């Protein structure tokens, strides 16, 4: 199971990757990046999408994402592109790209995020031709939102919106603000019309997953009390959530079932045999041990079984093949260390791995190599070379993000719908890695 690097944007001189997607058949990879222009003003920042042949590692198409100018006052300044995701529709016909931005406003004493906006672009997967875009219309809302997850079924797009919390963006846990309202929306892919929305006043959406037939949407909710969100020990008034796993009717958004998972559930996937898979989410480093995937009955809400990895937590990311037979989960390890850059304790990835199971039998099949040496070969750009084309407010905000050696984000995982390949990518650093699951000569089964 040796990885191959997709030679897309992976270095500040050519652009920085924000998101990637693996086609359902595993034969195409789409990579979204922020580009280094000759000059940058108040924004918006230029984004481009590359389409790659995953077999031959050949570039097939490139398209800049059309972003309309943002209306800002002179006191505002764009600070970063946010809420960027790339997803294939289940049939592989369409690519759905989300992008957005936040603006910072300063008064005499403080700087704060004043507003945000976001759009969803629907592209033809074959040639990246843009069919339509959907303005999520976030700016008029008093809560400053960003998309935190997007999932696409055959004909519908689910968007999870949660409050912007820069502490989470910088890997330093979360504040109470992150849990003071979130919203799930579903849009029609064909027309772009919003079909329904479901608000959650005292919870953050942890993850979403469609049933294979598109009839149900599963989502997880996270409360401040359960997450122990602040390294400063601040008290958050939001109550605990009784049922933090909800099964919603795709047509109306009505709740069909609520389940209490007993942990801080994040990723969720719906199997083909009326099962729902969940795993915990790590807001920051904690003393956990042996966290498992939990498999729930869609019909009764009962816990049917668990799937574990010996000596490691399964957390943050899950992916399930369309037929429900292959499960991929993240099993990396973090530690807490003092960052002189941030003058605070922060989580650090000391090991980045994923595991593959037979989802129905719960049998561990393969373990990936540690990804840290693959993405940190020992030679790094100097601070001047890292993002020297970015505007000053972006450099200031993303200083920790740009220095990933000290505070890396966890890798993102995607599994081809047919279970043939795993795509691993990181926001802000490194080329995406592609693992062929049929190549088991060097895979380590345990």
C-alpha positions as CSV (number, residue, x, y, z in Angstrom):
1,X,0.0,0.0,0.0
2,X,2.7,2.5,-1.1
3,X,1.3,6.0,-1.7
4,X,1.6,8.0,-4.8
5,X,1.7,11.8,-4.6
6,X,-0.6,13.8,-6.9
7,X,1.7,16.5,-8.3
8,X,-0.8,19.3,-7.8
9,X,-0.3,22.4,-5.8
10,X,1.9,21.6,-2.9
11,X,4.3,24.5,-2.4
12,X,3.8,28.2,-1.7
13,X,5.4,29.2,-5.0
14,X,2.7,27.5,-7.0
15,X,-0.3,27.7,-4.7
16,X,-1.5,26.1,-1.4
17,X,-4.0,23.2,-1.4
18,X,-7.3,23.8,0.4
19,X,-9.3,20.7,-0.4
20,X,-9.4,17.7,-2.6
21,X,-11.8,15.0,-3.8
22,X,-11.6,11.4,-5.1
23,X,-14.0,10.3,-7.8
24,X,-16.4,7.5,-6.9
25,X,-14.4,5.1,-9.2
26,X,-11.1,6.3,-7.8
27,X,-9.8,7.3,-11.2
28,X,-9.9,11.1,-10.9
29,X,-8.6,13.5,-8.2
30,X,-9.7,17.2,-8.0
31,X,-7.6,19.6,-6.0
32,X,-8.6,23.1,-5.0
33,X,-5.9,25.7,-4.2
34,X,-5.3,29.4,-3.4
35,X,-3.1,30.9,-6.0
36,X,-0.2,33.4,-5.7
37,X,-1.2,36.4,-7.8
38,X,1.1,39.2,-8.8
39,X,-0.6,41.5,-6.3
40,X,-3.4,41.2,-3.8
41,X,-5.7,43.9,-2.6
42,X,-8.7,43.6,-0.4
43,X,-9.7,40.3,-1.9
44,X,-11.3,38.0,-2.9
45,X,-8.4,35.6,-3.1
46,X,-8.1,33.7,-6.4
47,X,-8.9,30.0,-6.3
48,X,-8.3,27.3,-8.9
49,X,-9.3,23.7,-9.3
50,X,-7.1,21.1,-11.0
51,X,-8.4,17.7,-12.3
52,X,-5.9,14.8,-12.4
53,X,-5.9,11.4,-13.9
54,X,-5.2,9.2,-10.8
55,X,-3.8,6.3,-12.9
56,X,-1.3,8.2,-15.0
57,X,-0.9,11.2,-12.7
58,X,-1.7,13.4,-15.7
59,X,-3.3,16.9,-15.4
60,X,-6.6,16.8,-17.3
61,X,-8.0,20.3,-16.7
62,X,-7.6,23.5,-14.7
63,X,-10.3,26.1,-13.9
64,X,-10.2,29.2,-11.8
65,X,-13.2,29.5,-9.5
66,X,-15.3,32.6,-10.2
67,X,-15.6,34.6,-7.0
68,X,-17.6,37.8,-7.1
69,X,-16.2,40.9,-5.4
70,X,-17.2,41.2,-1.8
71,X,-18.9,44.3,-0.4
72,X,-16.8,45.5,2.5
73,X,-16.4,48.8,4.3
74,X,-13.0,50.5,4.5
75,X,-12.6,49.2,8.0
76,X,-12.8,45.6,6.9
77,X,-10.1,43.4,5.4
78,X,-10.3,39.9,4.1
79,X,-8.2,37.5,6.3
80,X,-8.5,34.1,4.8
81,X,-10.5,31.8,2.5
82,X,-12.7,29.6,4.7
83,X,-15.2,26.8,4.3
84,X,-13.4,25.2,1.3
85,X,-14.6,21.7,0.3
86,X,-14.6,19.6,-2.9
87,X,-17.0,16.7,-3.2
88,X,-18.1,14.4,-6.0
89,X,-21.8,13.6,-6.5
90,X,-22.4,9.9,-5.9
91,X,-22.8,9.2,-9.6
92,X,-19.5,11.0,-10.4
93,X,-21.2,13.4,-12.9
94,X,-20.8,16.6,-10.8
95,X,-18.2,18.2,-8.7
96,X,-19.4,20.5,-5.9
97,X,-16.9,23.1,-4.6
98,X,-17.6,25.4,-1.7
99,X,-15.6,28.5,-0.9
100,X,-15.9,31.5,1.3
101,X,-14.1,34.2,3.2
102,X,-14.2,36.1,6.4
103,X,-13.5,39.7,7.1
104,X,-11.8,41.3,10.1
105,X,-12.8,44.6,11.5
106,X,-10.7,46.6,14.0
107,X,-11.8,49.2,16.5
108,X,-9.6,51.2,18.8
109,X,-8.9,48.2,21.1
110,X,-9.8,44.9,19.4
111,X,-9.9,43.0,16.1
112,X,-12.7,40.7,15.5
113,X,-14.4,38.7,12.6
114,X,-17.2,40.9,11.4
115,X,-18.9,38.9,8.7
116,X,-18.4,36.1,6.3
117,X,-19.8,34.8,3.0
118,X,-19.7,31.5,1.1
119,X,-20.8,30.0,-2.1
120,X,-21.3,26.5,-3.6
121,X,-20.2,26.0,-7.2
122,X,-21.6,23.1,-9.2
123,X,-19.3,21.9,-11.9
124,X,-19.4,19.3,-14.6
125,X,-16.9,16.7,-13.5
126,X,-15.7,15.8,-17.0
127,X,-14.4,19.3,-18.0
128,X,-14.9,21.5,-14.9
129,X,-17.5,23.7,-16.7
130,X,-19.4,25.7,-14.1
131,X,-23.2,24.9,-14.3
132,X,-24.4,27.2,-11.5
133,X,-23.4,28.7,-8.2
134,X,-25.4,29.1,-5.0
135,X,-24.9,32.0,-2.7
136,X,-25.3,30.8,0.9
137,X,-26.2,34.4,1.9
138,X,-24.4,34.4,5.2
139,X,-23.5,38.1,5.5
140,X,-26.9,39.5,6.7
141,X,-27.0,37.0,9.5
142,X,-25.8,38.3,12.9
143,X,-23.9,35.1,13.5
144,X,-20.6,34.8,11.6
145,X,-20.8,31.4,9.9
146,X,-18.6,29.2,7.8
147,X,-19.3,25.8,6.1
148,X,-17.8,23.0,8.2
149,X,-18.9,20.1,6.1
150,X,-20.5,19.5,2.7
151,X,-21.9,16.1,1.6
152,X,-23.5,15.3,-1.8
153,X,-26.0,12.6,-2.6
154,X,-27.2,11.8,-6.1
155,X,-29.3,15.0,-6.4
156,X,-28.9,17.0,-3.1
157,X,-26.2,18.9,-1.3
158,X,-26.1,19.0,2.4
159,X,-24.3,22.0,4.0
160,X,-23.3,22.3,7.7
161,X,-22.8,25.8,8.9
162,X,-21.3,26.6,12.3
163,X,-19.9,29.8,13.9
164,X,-16.4,30.8,13.0
165,X,-14.0,30.0,15.8
166,X,-10.4,31.0,15.0
167,X,-9.1,29.0,18.0
168,X,-10.3,25.8,16.2
169,X,-8.8,27.0,12.9
170,X,-5.4,27.4,14.6
171,X,-5.6,24.0,16.3
172,X,-5.9,25.4,19.9
173,X,-9.1,23.8,20.9
174,X,-12.4,25.7,20.8
175,X,-14.2,28.5,22.6
176,X,-17.8,28.7,23.8
177,X,-18.6,30.7,20.7
178,X,-18.2,27.6,18.5
179,X,-21.3,26.0,20.0
180,X,-23.7,29.0,20.0
181,X,-25.7,28.1,17.0
182,X,-25.3,26.0,13.9
183,X,-27.5,25.0,10.9
184,X,-27.9,22.2,8.5
185,X,-29.2,23.1,5.0
186,X,-30.1,20.9,2.0
187,X,-30.1,22.3,-1.5
188,X,-31.3,20.7,-4.8
189,X,-28.3,20.0,-7.0
190,X,-30.3,20.5,-10.2
191,X,-31.8,23.9,-9.5
192,X,-29.7,25.2,-6.6
193,X,-32.9,25.9,-4.6
194,X,-32.7,25.4,-0.8
195,X,-35.1,22.7,0.2
196,X,-35.0,23.0,4.0
197,X,-32.8,24.0,6.9
198,X,-32.5,22.8,10.5
199,X,-31.1,25.2,13.1
200,X,-29.4,24.0,16.3
201,X,-29.1,26.8,18.8
202,X,-26.8,25.3,21.4
203,X,-24.7,22.8,19.4
204,X,-22.1,22.5,16.8
205,X,-22.5,20.1,13.8
206,X,-19.7,17.5,14.0
207,X,-20.3,15.7,10.7
208,X,-22.9,14.6,8.1
209,X,-23.4,11.5,6.0
210,X,-26.0,10.5,3.4
211,X,-27.7,7.2,3.1
212,X,-26.7,5.5,-0.2
213,X,-30.2,6.0,-1.6
214,X,-30.4,9.6,-0.5
215,X,-33.5,9.1,1.6
216,X,-31.9,10.0,4.9
217,X,-29.2,12.3,6.3
218,X,-27.3,11.5,9.5
219,X,-25.6,14.2,11.4
220,X,-23.8,14.5,14.8
221,X,-24.0,17.4,17.3
222,X,-21.5,18.5,19.8
223,X,-22.1,20.5,22.9
224,X,-19.6,22.7,24.8
225,X,-20.1,20.8,28.0
226,X,-19.2,17.5,26.4
227,X,-16.2,18.9,24.5
228,X,-14.5,20.7,27.5
229,X,-13.6,23.2,24.8
230,X,-11.3,25.8,26.4
231,X,-7.8,25.3,27.5
232,X,-8.4,28.2,29.8
233,X,-11.2,26.3,31.6
234,X,-13.9,28.8,30.8
235,X,-17.5,27.8,31.7
236,X,-19.8,27.5,28.7
237,X,-23.6,27.9,29.5
238,X,-24.8,25.6,26.7
239,X,-26.4,22.5,28.0
240,X,-25.4,18.9,27.2
241,X,-27.2,17.3,24.3
242,X,-29.4,14.3,24.9
243,X,-29.3,12.8,21.4
244,X,-26.2,13.8,19.6
245,X,-26.8,11.6,16.5
246,X,-29.8,12.5,14.5
247,X,-31.3,10.7,11.5
248,X,-33.2,13.3,9.3
249,X,-35.7,12.7,6.6
250,X,-34.0,14.0,3.4
251,X,-37.3,15.4,2.0
252,X,-38.4,17.5,4.9
253,X,-35.5,17.7,7.4
254,X,-37.6,16.2,10.1
255,X,-35.9,14.1,12.7
256,X,-36.7,10.4,12.3
257,X,-34.6,9.2,15.2
258,X,-32.2,10.5,17.9
259,X,-29.4,8.5,19.4
260,X,-27.1,9.3,22.3
261,X,-23.6,8.0,21.3
262,X,-22.0,8.5,24.7
263,X,-19.0,10.4,23.3
264,X,-18.1,13.5,21.4
265,X,-19.2,12.1,18.1
266,X,-17.8,13.8,14.9
267,X,-17.6,11.8,11.7
268,X,-20.6,9.8,10.6
269,X,-21.3,7.4,7.7
270,X,-24.5,5.5,6.8
271,X,-24.1,1.9,5.7
272,X,-26.1,-0.1,3.2
273,X,-27.6,-2.4,5.8
274,X,-29.5,0.2,7.8
275,X,-26.4,0.9,10.0
276,X,-24.8,4.2,11.1
277,X,-21.1,4.4,11.9
278,X,-19.8,7.1,14.2
279,X,-16.5,7.9,15.9
280,X,-15.3,10.5,18.4
281,X,-13.8,13.9,17.5
282,X,-10.8,15.4,19.2
283,X,-11.0,19.2,19.7
284,X,-7.5,19.1,21.1
285,X,-5.1,16.7,22.7
286,X,-6.7,14.7,25.6
287,X,-5.9,11.7,27.6
288,X,-8.0,9.2,25.7
289,X,-7.4,5.5,25.1
290,X,-9.2,3.0,23.0
291,X,-11.9,5.1,21.4
292,X,-13.9,3.0,19.0
293,X,-16.1,3.2,16.0
294,X,-19.7,2.6,17.1
295,X,-22.3,1.0,14.7
296,X,-25.9,1.8,15.4
297,X,-29.2,0.4,14.0
298,X,-31.1,2.9,11.9
299,X,-34.3,1.2,12.8
300,X,-34.0,0.9,16.5
301,X,-31.2,3.2,17.5
302,X,-29.5,0.4,19.4
303,X,-25.7,0.0,19.5
304,X,-25.1,-3.2,17.5
305,X,-21.3,-3.5,17.7
306,X,-18.0,-1.6,17.9
307,X,-14.9,-1.6,15.8
308,X,-11.5,-0.9,17.4
309,X,-7.8,-0.5,16.7
310,X,-5.6,-2.1,19.4
311,X,-3.8,0.6,21.5
312,X,-5.1,3.6,19.5
313,X,-8.1,5.8,19.2
314,X,-10.2,5.8,16.1
315,X,-11.2,9.5,15.7
316,X,-11.9,12.5,13.6
317,X,-12.4,10.8,10.2
318,X,-14.4,7.9,8.8
319,X,-15.2,6.8,5.3
320,X,-17.3,3.9,4.1
321,X,-17.6,2.3,0.7
322,X,-20.9,2.5,-1.1
323,X,-21.7,-1.2,-0.5
324,X,-20.8,-0.9,3.2
325,X,-18.0,-3.4,3.1
326,X,-14.9,-1.3,3.5
327,X,-14.3,1.2,6.4
328,X,-11.4,3.6,6.7
329,X,-10.7,5.5,10.0
330,X,-8.0,7.9,11.3
331,X,-5.9,6.5,14.1
332,X,-3.2,9.1,14.4
333,X,-1.8,10.3,17.7
334,X,-1.4,13.8,19.1
335,X,0.5,15.2,22.0
336,X,0.3,18.5,23.9
337,X,3.4,20.8,23.6
338,X,4.1,24.4,24.4
339,X,4.3,26.6,21.4
340,X,6.5,29.6,21.8
341,X,5.0,30.9,18.6
342,X,1.5,31.0,20.1
343,X,2.6,31.3,23.7
344,X,0.2,28.5,24.7
345,X,-0.1,24.7,24.9
346,X,-1.1,23.3,21.5
347,X,-1.8,19.9,20.0
348,X,0.9,18.4,17.8
349,X,0.6,15.5,15.5
350,X,3.3,13.0,16.3
351,X,1.9,10.2,14.2
352,X,-0.5,10.2,11.3
353,X,-2.0,6.9,10.1
354,X,-5.3,5.4,8.9
355,X,-6.6,1.9,9.2
356,X,-8.8,-0.2,6.9
357,X,-11.4,-2.7,8.2
358,X,-13.9,-5.2,6.8
359,X,-16.8,-3.1,7.9
360,X,-19.2,-5.9,8.3
361,X,-17.0,-8.4,10.2
362,X,-15.0,-5.7,12.0
363,X,-11.8,-7.3,11.0
364,X,-8.7,-5.1,10.7
365,X,-7.2,-5.5,7.2
366,X,-4.5,-3.0,6.7
367,X,-2.7,-0.1,8.4
368,X,-1.1,2.8,6.5
369,X,2.5,3.8,7.2
370,X,3.1,6.9,9.3
371,X,2.4,9.8,7.0
372,X,4.5,12.4,8.9
373,X,7.8,11.4,7.3
374,X,6.1,11.4,3.9
375,X,5.0,15.0,4.2
376,X,7.9,16.3,6.3
377,X,11.0,15.0,4.4
378,X,13.4,17.2,6.5
379,X,13.7,20.1,4.1
380,X,11.4,23.0,4.6
381,X,11.0,26.4,3.1
382,X,12.3,29.3,5.1
383,X,9.7,31.6,6.8
384,X,10.3,34.1,4.1
385,X,9.6,31.5,1.4
386,X,6.5,30.3,3.1
387,X,3.6,32.3,1.8
388,X,5.6,35.5,1.1
389,X,3.0,36.3,-1.6
390,X,0.1,36.4,1.0
391,X,-1.2,39.7,2.2
392,X,-0.1,40.8,5.7
393,X,-3.4,40.1,7.5
394,X,-3.5,36.6,6.0
395,X,0.1,36.0,7.1
396,X,-0.6,37.2,10.6
397,X,-3.7,35.0,11.0
398,X,-2.3,31.9,9.4
399,X,1.2,32.0,10.9
400,X,0.6,28.9,12.9
401,X,-1.1,27.2,10.0
402,X,1.7,28.0,7.6
403,X,4.3,26.5,10.1
404,X,2.8,23.1,10.0
405,X,5.9,21.4,11.5
406,X,4.9,22.8,14.9
407,X,1.1,22.6,14.7
408,X,-0.2,20.5,11.8
409,X,-3.8,19.9,11.0
410,X,-4.9,16.3,10.9
411,X,-5.0,14.8,7.4
412,X,-8.3,14.6,5.6
413,X,-9.4,11.1,4.3
414,X,-11.6,10.1,1.4
415,X,-12.5,6.6,0.2
416,X,-13.5,5.9,-3.4
417,X,-17.1,4.7,-3.4
418,X,-16.0,1.4,-4.9
419,X,-13.5,0.9,-2.0
420,X,-10.5,0.8,-4.4
421,X,-8.4,3.8,-3.2
422,X,-7.9,6.2,-0.3
423,X,-7.1,9.9,-0.8
424,X,-5.2,11.7,1.9
425,X,-4.7,15.4,1.9
426,X,-3.8,18.3,4.2
427,X,-5.1,21.8,4.1
428,X,-2.4,24.4,3.5
429,X,0.5,21.9,2.9
430,X,1.7,19.1,0.8
431,X,0.5,17.3,-2.3
432,X,-2.4,14.8,-1.8
433,X,-1.4,11.2,-1.4
434,X,-3.2,8.3,-3.2
435,X,-3.2,4.8,-1.7
436,X,-4.3,1.9,-3.9
437,X,-6.0,-0.7,-1.7
438,X,-5.5,-3.5,-4.2
439,X,-1.7,-3.1,-3.7
440,X,-1.3,-5.1,-0.5
441,X,2.3,-6.2,-1.0
442,X,3.6,-3.6,1.5
443,X,0.5,-3.1,3.5
444,X,0.7,-4.2,7.1
445,X,-2.1,-6.3,8.3
446,X,-2.4,-6.7,12.0
